[in-house]
Amino acid sequence: MKKISVGFITKELKDAFEKLKEGKFEDKRLYEFILRAKKDLEINPTCAIRIQKKLWPKEYIRDYQVTNLWKYDLPNAWRLVYTIENDEAEIIAIFLEWLTHKEYERRFKY
């Protein structure tokens, strides 16, 4: 059985996540939503929706060299986008960003 963990693509994204905890009510709720997603993904990293390759934003490929892309639907129409890395010993779900539904539609050109 491989170890499963969840991380952030950059320190800045992790810091932004931690800042949500100290923010306004909406930010604190988003923090809780992401925390719940993190716990779900630690159990099953493929519990979300796999995004078709033809829809991947070019910047994800360029900046992060993704080979797979997933969307976890958060409450209040937020979206969490992540990729999964895998080796012999560990599976890592790596958060790339979270977006509102409108931002998600723009990013993925819906």
Jmol script that loads the backbone (N, CA, C; Angstrom):
load data "model"
ATOM      1  N   MET A   1       0.844  -1.193   0.000  1.00  0.00           N
ATOM      2  CA  MET A   1       0.000   0.000   0.000  1.00  0.00           C
ATOM      3  C   MET A   1       0.883   1.249   0.000  1.00  0.00           C
ATOM      4  N   LYS A   2       0.652   2.125  -0.961  1.00  0.00           N
ATOM      5  CA  LYS A   2       1.439   3.350  -1.059  1.00  0.00           C
ATOM      6  C   LYS A   2       0.930   4.407  -0.075  1.00  0.00           C
ATOM      7  N   LYS A   3       1.857   5.226   0.380  1.00  0.00           N
ATOM      8  CA  LYS A   3       1.509   6.366   1.219  1.00  0.00           C
ATOM      9  C   LYS A   3       0.843   7.409   0.326  1.00  0.00           C
ATOM     10  N   ILE A   4      -0.204   8.055   0.819  1.00  0.00           N
ATOM     11  CA  ILE A   4      -0.894   9.114   0.082  1.00  0.00           C
ATOM     12  C   ILE A   4      -0.740  10.414   0.854  1.00  0.00           C
ATOM     13  N   SER A   5      -0.324  11.464   0.151  1.00  0.00           N
ATOM     14  CA  SER A   5      -0.226  12.772   0.799  1.00  0.00           C
ATOM     15  C   SER A   5      -0.755  13.848  -0.143  1.00  0.00           C
ATOM     16  N   VAL A   6      -0.957  15.023   0.413  1.00  0.00           N
ATOM     17  CA  VAL A   6      -1.471  16.158  -0.340  1.00  0.00           C
ATOM     18  C   VAL A   6      -0.552  17.341  -0.079  1.00  0.00           C
ATOM     19  N   GLY A   7      -0.227  18.081  -1.138  1.00  0.00           N
ATOM     20  CA  GLY A   7       0.645  19.233  -0.996  1.00  0.00           C
ATOM     21  C   GLY A   7       0.195  20.381  -1.882  1.00  0.00           C
ATOM     22  N   PHE A   8       1.001  21.422  -1.886  1.00  0.00           N
ATOM     23  CA  PHE A   8       0.729  22.620  -2.674  1.00  0.00           C
ATOM     24  C   PHE A   8       1.854  22.795  -3.683  1.00  0.00           C
ATOM     25  N   ILE A   9       1.531  23.284  -4.865  1.00  0.00           N
ATOM     26  CA  ILE A   9       2.506  23.410  -5.940  1.00  0.00           C
ATOM     27  C   ILE A   9       3.608  24.413  -5.587  1.00  0.00           C
ATOM     28  N   THR A  10       3.274  25.439  -4.806  1.00  0.00           N
ATOM     29  CA  THR A  10       4.270  26.437  -4.398  1.00  0.00           C
ATOM     30  C   THR A  10       4.072  26.800  -2.929  1.00  0.00           C
ATOM     31  N   LYS A  11       5.107  27.364  -2.349  1.00  0.00           N
ATOM     32  CA  LYS A  11       5.018  27.867  -0.971  1.00  0.00           C
ATOM     33  C   LYS A  11       3.999  29.009  -0.903  1.00  0.00           C
ATOM     34  N   GLU A  12       3.942  29.821  -1.953  1.00  0.00           N
ATOM     35  CA  GLU A  12       3.000  30.946  -1.994  1.00  0.00           C
ATOM     36  C   GLU A  12       1.553  30.458  -1.920  1.00  0.00           C
ATOM     37  N   LEU A  13       1.261  29.356  -2.608  1.00  0.00           N
ATOM     38  CA  LEU A  13      -0.097  28.826  -2.568  1.00  0.00           C
ATOM     39  C   LEU A  13      -0.415  28.277  -1.179  1.00  0.00           C
ATOM     40  N   LYS A  14       0.546  27.607  -0.578  1.00  0.00           N
ATOM     41  CA  LYS A  14       0.348  27.103   0.788  1.00  0.00           C
ATOM     42  C   LYS A  14       0.127  28.264   1.757  1.00  0.00           C
ATOM     43  N   ASP A  15       0.909  29.326   1.599  1.00  0.00           N
ATOM     44  CA  ASP A  15       0.741  30.513   2.445  1.00  0.00           C
ATOM     45  C   ASP A  15      -0.635  31.147   2.242  1.00  0.00           C
ATOM     46  N   ALA A  16      -1.092  31.207   0.985  1.00  0.00           N
ATOM     47  CA  ALA A  16      -2.419  31.770   0.692  1.00  0.00           C
ATOM     48  C   ALA A  16      -3.504  30.926   1.364  1.00  0.00           C
ATOM     49  N   PHE A  17      -3.321  29.611   1.346  1.00  0.00           N
ATOM     50  CA  PHE A  17      -4.264  28.722   2.020  1.00  0.00           C
ATOM     51  C   PHE A  17      -4.285  29.011   3.519  1.00  0.00           C
ATOM     52  N   GLU A  18      -3.120  29.120   4.140  1.00  0.00           N
ATOM     53  CA  GLU A  18      -3.044  29.386   5.578  1.00  0.00           C
ATOM     54  C   GLU A  18      -3.634  30.749   5.926  1.00  0.00           C
ATOM     55  N   LYS A  19      -3.494  31.730   5.034  1.00  0.00           N
ATOM     56  CA  LYS A  19      -4.055  33.068   5.267  1.00  0.00           C
ATOM     57  C   LYS A  19      -5.579  33.048   5.315  1.00  0.00           C
ATOM     58  N   LEU A  20      -6.170  32.131   4.569  1.00  0.00           N
ATOM     59  CA  LEU A  20      -7.635  32.045   4.568  1.00  0.00           C
ATOM     60  C   LEU A  20      -8.171  31.810   5.973  1.00  0.00           C
ATOM     61  N   LYS A  21      -7.432  31.081   6.779  1.00  0.00           N
ATOM     62  CA  LYS A  21      -7.845  30.744   8.145  1.00  0.00           C
ATOM     63  C   LYS A  21      -8.036  32.003   8.986  1.00  0.00           C
ATOM     64  N   GLU A  22      -7.265  33.041   8.678  1.00  0.00           N
ATOM     65  CA  GLU A  22      -7.304  34.274   9.466  1.00  0.00           C
ATOM     66  C   GLU A  22      -8.186  35.344   8.834  1.00  0.00           C
ATOM     67  N   GLY A  23      -8.780  35.047   7.692  1.00  0.00           N
ATOM     68  CA  GLY A  23      -9.529  36.061   6.945  1.00  0.00           C
ATOM     69  C   GLY A  23     -10.953  36.252   7.436  1.00  0.00           C
ATOM     70  N   LYS A  24     -11.740  36.857   6.545  1.00  0.00           N
ATOM     71  CA  LYS A  24     -13.144  37.105   6.823  1.00  0.00           C
ATOM     72  C   LYS A  24     -13.903  35.781   6.851  1.00  0.00           C
ATOM     73  N   PHE A  25     -15.169  35.870   7.177  1.00  0.00           N
ATOM     74  CA  PHE A  25     -16.017  34.682   7.288  1.00  0.00           C
ATOM     75  C   PHE A  25     -15.948  33.815   6.032  1.00  0.00           C
ATOM     76  N   GLU A  26     -16.061  34.441   4.848  1.00  0.00           N
ATOM     77  CA  GLU A  26     -16.033  33.688   3.588  1.00  0.00           C
ATOM     78  C   GLU A  26     -14.691  32.982   3.401  1.00  0.00           C
ATOM     79  N   ASP A  27     -13.603  33.665   3.767  1.00  0.00           N
ATOM     80  CA  ASP A  27     -12.271  33.069   3.646  1.00  0.00           C
ATOM     81  C   ASP A  27     -12.132  31.869   4.581  1.00  0.00           C
ATOM     82  N   LYS A  28     -12.625  32.010   5.801  1.00  0.00           N
ATOM     83  CA  LYS A  28     -12.559  30.905   6.760  1.00  0.00           C
ATOM     84  C   LYS A  28     -13.363  29.704   6.270  1.00  0.00           C
ATOM     85  N   ARG A  29     -14.508  29.961   5.653  1.00  0.00           N
ATOM     86  CA  ARG A  29     -15.313  28.862   5.100  1.00  0.00           C
ATOM     87  C   ARG A  29     -14.573  28.181   3.948  1.00  0.00           C
ATOM     88  N   LEU A  30     -13.956  28.975   3.080  1.00  0.00           N
ATOM     89  CA  LEU A  30     -13.191  28.400   1.978  1.00  0.00           C
ATOM     90  C   LEU A  30     -12.039  27.558   2.519  1.00  0.00           C
ATOM     91  N   TYR A  31     -11.383  28.030   3.571  1.00  0.00           N
ATOM     92  CA  TYR A  31     -10.318  27.265   4.220  1.00  0.00           C
ATOM     93  C   TYR A  31     -10.846  25.899   4.660  1.00  0.00           C
ATOM     94  N   GLU A  32     -12.016  25.894   5.285  1.00  0.00           N
ATOM     95  CA  GLU A  32     -12.625  24.639   5.750  1.00  0.00           C
ATOM     96  C   GLU A  32     -12.978  23.723   4.578  1.00  0.00           C
ATOM     97  N   PHE A  33     -13.492  24.304   3.493  1.00  0.00           N
ATOM     98  CA  PHE A  33     -13.828  23.509   2.308  1.00  0.00           C
ATOM     99  C   PHE A  33     -12.571  22.829   1.744  1.00  0.00           C
ATOM    100  N   ILE A  34     -11.486  23.604   1.641  1.00  0.00           N
ATOM    101  CA  ILE A  34     -10.231  23.067   1.086  1.00  0.00           C
ATOM    102  C   ILE A  34      -9.647  22.021   2.028  1.00  0.00           C
ATOM    103  N   LEU A  35      -9.744  22.270   3.322  1.00  0.00           N
ATOM    104  CA  LEU A  35      -9.254  21.308   4.308  1.00  0.00           C
ATOM    105  C   LEU A  35     -10.017  19.980   4.186  1.00  0.00           C
ATOM    106  N   ARG A  36     -11.320  20.069   3.998  1.00  0.00           N
ATOM    107  CA  ARG A  36     -12.120  18.849   3.814  1.00  0.00           C
ATOM    108  C   ARG A  36     -11.708  18.123   2.528  1.00  0.00           C
ATOM    109  N   ALA A  37     -11.468  18.877   1.462  1.00  0.00           N
ATOM    110  CA  ALA A  37     -11.006  18.273   0.205  1.00  0.00           C
ATOM    111  C   ALA A  37      -9.663  17.580   0.420  1.00  0.00           C
ATOM    112  N   LYS A  38      -8.779  18.222   1.167  1.00  0.00           N
ATOM    113  CA  LYS A  38      -7.461  17.648   1.455  1.00  0.00           C
ATOM    114  C   LYS A  38      -7.622  16.295   2.161  1.00  0.00           C
ATOM    115  N   LYS A  39      -8.505  16.238   3.125  1.00  0.00           N
ATOM    116  CA  LYS A  39      -8.739  14.982   3.857  1.00  0.00           C
ATOM    117  C   LYS A  39      -9.331  13.914   2.937  1.00  0.00           C
ATOM    118  N   ASP A  40     -10.265  14.308   2.074  1.00  0.00           N
ATOM    119  CA  ASP A  40     -10.845  13.356   1.123  1.00  0.00           C
ATOM    120  C   ASP A  40      -9.776  12.806   0.187  1.00  0.00           C
ATOM    121  N   LEU A  41      -8.902  13.681  -0.302  1.00  0.00           N
ATOM    122  CA  LEU A  41      -7.875  13.271  -1.257  1.00  0.00           C
ATOM    123  C   LEU A  41      -6.787  12.425  -0.594  1.00  0.00           C
ATOM    124  N   GLU A  42      -6.584  12.595   0.701  1.00  0.00           N
ATOM    125  CA  GLU A  42      -5.632  11.745   1.423  1.00  0.00           C
ATOM    126  C   GLU A  42      -6.151  10.308   1.521  1.00  0.00           C
ATOM    127  N   ILE A  43      -7.459  10.146   1.426  1.00  0.00           N
ATOM    128  CA  ILE A  43      -8.060   8.817   1.422  1.00  0.00           C
ATOM    129  C   ILE A  43      -8.089   8.254   0.002  1.00  0.00           C
ATOM    130  N   ASN A  44      -8.533   9.085  -0.944  1.00  0.00           N
ATOM    131  CA  ASN A  44      -8.643   8.645  -2.343  1.00  0.00           C
ATOM    132  C   ASN A  44      -8.314   9.817  -3.272  1.00  0.00           C
ATOM    133  N   PRO A  45      -7.083   9.883  -3.786  1.00  0.00           N
ATOM    134  CA  PRO A  45      -6.686  11.018  -4.631  1.00  0.00           C
ATOM    135  C   PRO A  45      -7.446  11.126  -5.951  1.00  0.00           C
ATOM    136  N   THR A  46      -8.163  10.071  -6.343  1.00  0.00           N
ATOM    137  CA  THR A  46      -8.910  10.122  -7.599  1.00  0.00           C
ATOM    138  C   THR A  46     -10.420  10.230  -7.369  1.00  0.00           C
ATOM    139  N   CYS A  47     -10.822  10.759  -6.229  1.00  0.00           N
ATOM    140  CA  CYS A  47     -12.244  10.865  -5.914  1.00  0.00           C
ATOM    141  C   CYS A  47     -12.914  12.043  -6.619  1.00  0.00           C
ATOM    142  N   ALA A  48     -12.159  12.850  -7.318  1.00  0.00           N
ATOM    143  CA  ALA A  48     -12.700  14.026  -7.998  1.00  0.00           C
ATOM    144  C   ALA A  48     -12.940  13.708  -9.477  1.00  0.00           C
ATOM    145  N   ILE A  49     -13.059  14.741 -10.276  1.00  0.00           N
ATOM    146  CA  ILE A  49     -13.354  14.596 -11.697  1.00  0.00           C
ATOM    147  C   ILE A  49     -12.080  14.820 -12.500  1.00  0.00           C
ATOM    148  N   ARG A  50     -11.744  13.855 -13.339  1.00  0.00           N
ATOM    149  CA  ARG A  50     -10.567  13.994 -14.202  1.00  0.00           C
ATOM    150  C   ARG A  50     -10.923  14.933 -15.354  1.00  0.00           C
ATOM    151  N   ILE A  51     -10.043  15.890 -15.621  1.00  0.00           N
ATOM    152  CA  ILE A  51     -10.266  16.873 -16.686  1.00  0.00           C
ATOM    153  C   ILE A  51      -9.630  16.358 -17.974  1.00  0.00           C
ATOM    154  N   GLN A  52     -10.382  16.397 -19.050  1.00  0.00           N
ATOM    155  CA  GLN A  52      -9.878  15.944 -20.344  1.00  0.00           C
ATOM    156  C   GLN A  52      -8.679  16.776 -20.782  1.00  0.00           C
ATOM    157  N   LYS A  53      -7.699  16.114 -21.350  1.00  0.00           N
ATOM    158  CA  LYS A  53      -6.449  16.773 -21.735  1.00  0.00           C
ATOM    159  C   LYS A  53      -6.667  17.947 -22.682  1.00  0.00           C
ATOM    160  N   LYS A  54      -7.617  17.819 -23.579  1.00  0.00           N
ATOM    161  CA  LYS A  54      -7.856  18.899 -24.547  1.00  0.00           C
ATOM    162  C   LYS A  54      -8.338  20.194 -23.874  1.00  0.00           C
ATOM    163  N   LEU A  55      -8.780  20.101 -22.629  1.00  0.00           N
ATOM    164  CA  LEU A  55      -9.263  21.277 -21.898  1.00  0.00           C
ATOM    165  C   LEU A  55      -8.195  21.922 -21.008  1.00  0.00           C
ATOM    166  N   TRP A  56      -7.041  21.267 -20.850  1.00  0.00           N
ATOM    167  CA  TRP A  56      -6.024  21.785 -19.934  1.00  0.00           C
ATOM    168  C   TRP A  56      -5.523  23.153 -20.373  1.00  0.00           C
ATOM    169  N   PRO A  57      -5.478  24.105 -19.443  1.00  0.00           N
ATOM    170  CA  PRO A  57      -4.881  25.403 -19.772  1.00  0.00           C
ATOM    171  C   PRO A  57      -3.386  25.239 -20.088  1.00  0.00           C
ATOM    172  N   LYS A  58      -2.939  25.941 -21.110  1.00  0.00           N
ATOM    173  CA  LYS A  58      -1.537  25.828 -21.534  1.00  0.00           C
ATOM    174  C   LYS A  58      -0.565  26.221 -20.424  1.00  0.00           C
ATOM    175  N   GLU A  59      -0.968  27.164 -19.578  1.00  0.00           N
ATOM    176  CA  GLU A  59      -0.058  27.597 -18.509  1.00  0.00           C
ATOM    177  C   GLU A  59       0.204  26.481 -17.498  1.00  0.00           C
ATOM    178  N   TYR A  60      -0.766  25.586 -17.281  1.00  0.00           N
ATOM    179  CA  TYR A  60      -0.533  24.454 -16.384  1.00  0.00           C
ATOM    180  C   TYR A  60       0.534  23.525 -16.959  1.00  0.00           C
ATOM    181  N   ILE A  61       0.452  23.301 -18.258  1.00  0.00           N
ATOM    182  CA  ILE A  61       1.434  22.434 -18.917  1.00  0.00           C
ATOM    183  C   ILE A  61       2.806  23.101 -18.902  1.00  0.00           C
ATOM    184  N   ARG A  62       2.831  24.389 -19.248  1.00  0.00           N
ATOM    185  CA  ARG A  62       4.088  25.137 -19.308  1.00  0.00           C
ATOM    186  C   ARG A  62       4.716  25.307 -17.920  1.00  0.00           C
ATOM    187  N   ASP A  63       3.937  25.740 -16.960  1.00  0.00           N
ATOM    188  CA  ASP A  63       4.480  26.089 -15.648  1.00  0.00           C
ATOM    189  C   ASP A  63       4.696  24.887 -14.730  1.00  0.00           C
ATOM    190  N   TYR A  64       3.837  23.858 -14.852  1.00  0.00           N
ATOM    191  CA  TYR A  64       3.881  22.755 -13.900  1.00  0.00           C
ATOM    192  C   TYR A  64       4.151  21.396 -14.540  1.00  0.00           C
ATOM    193  N   GLN A  65       4.225  21.342 -15.867  1.00  0.00           N
ATOM    194  CA  GLN A  65       4.461  20.087 -16.592  1.00  0.00           C
ATOM    195  C   GLN A  65       3.485  18.989 -16.149  1.00  0.00           C
ATOM    196  N   VAL A  66       2.209  19.338 -16.028  1.00  0.00           N
ATOM    197  CA  VAL A  66       1.223  18.362 -15.573  1.00  0.00           C
ATOM    198  C   VAL A  66       1.059  17.236 -16.592  1.00  0.00           C
ATOM    199  N   THR A  67       0.811  16.046 -16.090  1.00  0.00           N
ATOM    200  CA  THR A  67       0.525  14.896 -16.943  1.00  0.00           C
ATOM    201  C   THR A  67      -0.886  14.372 -16.682  1.00  0.00           C
ATOM    202  N   ASN A  68      -1.558  14.979 -15.715  1.00  0.00           N
ATOM    203  CA  ASN A  68      -2.956  14.678 -15.420  1.00  0.00           C
ATOM    204  C   ASN A  68      -3.515  15.881 -14.668  1.00  0.00           C
ATOM    205  N   LEU A  69      -4.807  16.055 -14.739  1.00  0.00           N
ATOM    206  CA  LEU A  69      -5.426  17.217 -14.107  1.00  0.00           C
ATOM    207  C   LEU A  69      -6.798  16.804 -13.581  1.00  0.00           C
ATOM    208  N   TRP A  70      -7.090  17.248 -12.366  1.00  0.00           N
ATOM    209  CA  TRP A  70      -8.321  16.876 -11.675  1.00  0.00           C
ATOM    210  C   TRP A  70      -9.011  18.118 -11.133  1.00  0.00           C
ATOM    211  N   LYS A  71     -10.344  18.017 -11.013  1.00  0.00           N
ATOM    212  CA  LYS A  71     -11.157  19.104 -10.446  1.00  0.00           C
ATOM    213  C   LYS A  71     -11.974  18.538  -9.300  1.00  0.00           C
ATOM    214  N   TYR A  72     -11.844  19.167  -8.151  1.00  0.00           N
ATOM    215  CA  TYR A  72     -12.638  18.808  -6.978  1.00  0.00           C
ATOM    216  C   TYR A  72     -13.632  19.944  -6.777  1.00  0.00           C
ATOM    217  N   ASP A  73     -14.922  19.626  -6.831  1.00  0.00           N
ATOM    218  CA  ASP A  73     -15.951  20.648  -6.641  1.00  0.00           C
ATOM    219  C   ASP A  73     -16.126  20.929  -5.157  1.00  0.00           C
ATOM    220  N   LEU A  74     -15.878  22.171  -4.795  1.00  0.00           N
ATOM    221  CA  LEU A  74     -16.062  22.628  -3.420  1.00  0.00           C
ATOM    222  C   LEU A  74     -17.447  23.252  -3.286  1.00  0.00           C
ATOM    223  N   PRO A  75     -17.969  23.389  -2.078  1.00  0.00           N
ATOM    224  CA  PRO A  75     -19.249  24.084  -1.894  1.00  0.00           C
ATOM    225  C   PRO A  75     -19.178  25.537  -2.379  1.00  0.00           C
ATOM    226  N   ASN A  76     -20.340  26.125  -2.570  1.00  0.00           N
ATOM    227  CA  ASN A  76     -20.475  27.517  -3.005  1.00  0.00           C
ATOM    228  C   ASN A  76     -19.822  27.774  -4.358  1.00  0.00           C
ATOM    229  N   ALA A  77     -19.809  26.760  -5.216  1.00  0.00           N
ATOM    230  CA  ALA A  77     -19.328  26.858  -6.604  1.00  0.00           C
ATOM    231  C   ALA A  77     -17.829  27.135  -6.727  1.00  0.00           C
ATOM    232  N   TRP A  78     -17.052  26.827  -5.719  1.00  0.00           N
ATOM    233  CA  TRP A  78     -15.590  26.911  -5.823  1.00  0.00           C
ATOM    234  C   TRP A  78     -15.065  25.634  -6.472  1.00  0.00           C
ATOM    235  N   ARG A  79     -13.939  25.757  -7.146  1.00  0.00           N
ATOM    236  CA  ARG A  79     -13.280  24.615  -7.773  1.00  0.00           C
ATOM    237  C   ARG A  79     -11.841  24.543  -7.284  1.00  0.00           C
ATOM    238  N   LEU A  80     -11.391  23.330  -6.994  1.00  0.00           N
ATOM    239  CA  LEU A  80     -10.014  23.086  -6.600  1.00  0.00           C
ATOM    240  C   LEU A  80      -9.372  22.263  -7.711  1.00  0.00           C
ATOM    241  N   VAL A  81      -8.294  22.765  -8.298  1.00  0.00           N
ATOM    242  CA  VAL A  81      -7.630  22.078  -9.404  1.00  0.00           C
ATOM    243  C   VAL A  81      -6.320  21.499  -8.873  1.00  0.00           C
ATOM    244  N   TYR A  82      -6.085  20.230  -9.198  1.00  0.00           N
ATOM    245  CA  TYR A  82      -4.877  19.574  -8.708  1.00  0.00           C
ATOM    246  C   TYR A  82      -4.386  18.539  -9.712  1.00  0.00           C
ATOM    247  N   THR A  83      -3.165  18.092  -9.500  1.00  0.00           N
ATOM    248  CA  THR A  83      -2.574  17.032 -10.295  1.00  0.00           C
ATOM    249  C   THR A  83      -2.090  15.949  -9.341  1.00  0.00           C
ATOM    250  N   ILE A  84      -1.830  14.773  -9.873  1.00  0.00           N
ATOM    251  CA  ILE A  84      -1.370  13.660  -9.043  1.00  0.00           C
ATOM    252  C   ILE A  84      -0.007  13.200  -9.533  1.00  0.00           C
ATOM    253  N   GLU A  85       0.932  13.104  -8.632  1.00  0.00           N
ATOM    254  CA  GLU A  85       2.261  12.544  -8.912  1.00  0.00           C
ATOM    255  C   GLU A  85       2.329  11.190  -8.216  1.00  0.00           C
ATOM    256  N   ASN A  86       3.077  10.280  -8.810  1.00  0.00           N
ATOM    257  CA  ASN A  86       3.076   8.913  -8.329  1.00  0.00           C
ATOM    258  C   ASN A  86       4.467   8.308  -8.513  1.00  0.00           C
ATOM    259  N   ASP A  87       4.980   7.655  -7.491  1.00  0.00           N
ATOM    260  CA  ASP A  87       6.212   6.879  -7.644  1.00  0.00           C
ATOM    261  C   ASP A  87       6.038   5.545  -6.931  1.00  0.00           C
ATOM    262  N   GLU A  88       7.093   4.797  -6.764  1.00  0.00           N
ATOM    263  CA  GLU A  88       6.985   3.461  -6.179  1.00  0.00           C
ATOM    264  C   GLU A  88       6.451   3.472  -4.752  1.00  0.00           C
ATOM    265  N   ALA A  89       6.709   4.534  -4.014  1.00  0.00           N
ATOM    266  CA  ALA A  89       6.387   4.540  -2.591  1.00  0.00           C
ATOM    267  C   ALA A  89       5.227   5.453  -2.205  1.00  0.00           C
ATOM    268  N   GLU A  90       4.900   6.434  -3.054  1.00  0.00           N
ATOM    269  CA  GLU A  90       3.967   7.471  -2.605  1.00  0.00           C
ATOM    270  C   GLU A  90       3.126   8.010  -3.755  1.00  0.00           C
ATOM    271  N   ILE A  91       1.902   8.406  -3.420  1.00  0.00           N
ATOM    272  CA  ILE A  91       1.009   9.127  -4.316  1.00  0.00           C
ATOM    273  C   ILE A  91       0.799  10.506  -3.690  1.00  0.00           C
ATOM    274  N   ILE A  92       1.017  11.559  -4.481  1.00  0.00           N
ATOM    275  CA  ILE A  92       0.873  12.918  -3.965  1.00  0.00           C
ATOM    276  C   ILE A  92      -0.124  13.676  -4.824  1.00  0.00           C
ATOM    277  N   ALA A  93      -1.183  14.177  -4.203  1.00  0.00           N
ATOM    278  CA  ALA A  93      -2.108  15.093  -4.863  1.00  0.00           C
ATOM    279  C   ALA A  93      -1.560  16.497  -4.618  1.00  0.00           C
ATOM    280  N   ILE A  94      -1.328  17.236  -5.688  1.00  0.00           N
ATOM    281  CA  ILE A  94      -0.693  18.554  -5.585  1.00  0.00           C
ATOM    282  C   ILE A  94      -1.688  19.626  -6.022  1.00  0.00           C
ATOM    283  N   PHE A  95      -2.075  20.486  -5.080  1.00  0.00           N
ATOM    284  CA  PHE A  95      -3.000  21.570  -5.387  1.00  0.00           C
ATOM    285  C   PHE A  95      -2.307  22.604  -6.269  1.00  0.00           C
ATOM    286  N   LEU A  96      -2.987  22.973  -7.362  1.00  0.00           N
ATOM    287  CA  LEU A  96      -2.471  24.012  -8.256  1.00  0.00           C
ATOM    288  C   LEU A  96      -3.122  25.358  -7.986  1.00  0.00           C
ATOM    289  N   GLU A  97      -4.434  25.342  -7.767  1.00  0.00           N
ATOM    290  CA  GLU A  97      -5.152  26.572  -7.406  1.00  0.00           C
ATOM    291  C   GLU A  97      -6.598  26.248  -7.081  1.00  0.00           C
ATOM    292  N   TRP A  98      -7.265  27.215  -6.444  1.00  0.00           N
ATOM    293  CA  TRP A  98      -8.702  27.137  -6.247  1.00  0.00           C
ATOM    294  C   TRP A  98      -9.281  28.379  -6.882  1.00  0.00           C
ATOM    295  N   LEU A  99     -10.462  28.213  -7.455  1.00  0.00           N
ATOM    296  CA  LEU A  99     -11.073  29.297  -8.210  1.00  0.00           C
ATOM    297  C   LEU A  99     -12.579  29.314  -7.994  1.00  0.00           C
ATOM    298  N   THR A 100     -13.172  30.485  -8.201  1.00  0.00           N
ATOM    299  CA  THR A 100     -14.627  30.535  -8.236  1.00  0.00           C
ATOM    300  C   THR A 100     -15.074  29.842  -9.512  1.00  0.00           C
ATOM    301  N   HIS A 101     -16.348  29.535  -9.589  1.00  0.00           N
ATOM    302  CA  HIS A 101     -16.870  28.886 -10.790  1.00  0.00           C
ATOM    303  C   HIS A 101     -16.619  29.753 -12.024  1.00  0.00           C
ATOM    304  N   LYS A 102     -16.827  31.048 -11.892  1.00  0.00           N
ATOM    305  CA  LYS A 102     -16.627  31.980 -13.015  1.00  0.00           C
ATOM    306  C   LYS A 102     -15.156  32.002 -13.447  1.00  0.00           C
ATOM    307  N   GLU A 103     -14.246  32.057 -12.484  1.00  0.00           N
ATOM    308  CA  GLU A 103     -12.808  32.026 -12.804  1.00  0.00           C
ATOM    309  C   GLU A 103     -12.430  30.705 -13.468  1.00  0.00           C
ATOM    310  N   TYR A 104     -13.031  29.629 -12.973  1.00  0.00           N
ATOM    311  CA  TYR A 104     -12.769  28.306 -13.547  1.00  0.00           C
ATOM    312  C   TYR A 104     -13.223  28.266 -15.006  1.00  0.00           C
ATOM    313  N   GLU A 105     -14.411  28.776 -15.277  1.00  0.00           N
ATOM    314  CA  GLU A 105     -14.908  28.794 -16.648  1.00  0.00           C
ATOM    315  C   GLU A 105     -13.997  29.606 -17.567  1.00  0.00           C
ATOM    316  N   ARG A 106     -13.508  30.734 -17.083  1.00  0.00           N
ATOM    317  CA  ARG A 106     -12.576  31.556 -17.884  1.00  0.00           C
ATOM    318  C   ARG A 106     -11.278  30.814 -18.125  1.00  0.00           C
ATOM    319  N   ARG A 107     -10.700  30.216 -17.078  1.00  0.00           N
ATOM    320  CA  ARG A 107      -9.422  29.526 -17.173  1.00  0.00           C
ATOM    321  C   ARG A 107      -9.507  28.348 -18.161  1.00  0.00           C
ATOM    322  N   PHE A 108     -10.633  27.619 -18.118  1.00  0.00           N
ATOM    323  CA  PHE A 108     -10.799  26.456 -18.959  1.00  0.00           C
ATOM    324  C   PHE A 108     -11.570  26.728 -20.245  1.00  0.00           C
ATOM    325  N   LYS A 109     -11.846  28.011 -20.482  1.00  0.00           N
ATOM    326  CA  LYS A 109     -12.488  28.491 -21.719  1.00  0.00           C
ATOM    327  C   LYS A 109     -13.824  27.797 -22.029  1.00  0.00           C
ATOM    328  N   TYR A 110     -14.678  27.737 -21.011  1.00  0.00           N
ATOM    329  CA  TYR A 110     -16.027  27.188 -21.227  1.00  0.00           C
ATOM    330  C   TYR A 110     -16.925  28.252 -21.795  1.00  0.00           C
TER     331      TYR A 110
END
end "model"
wireframe off; spacefill off
backbone 0.3
color backbone group
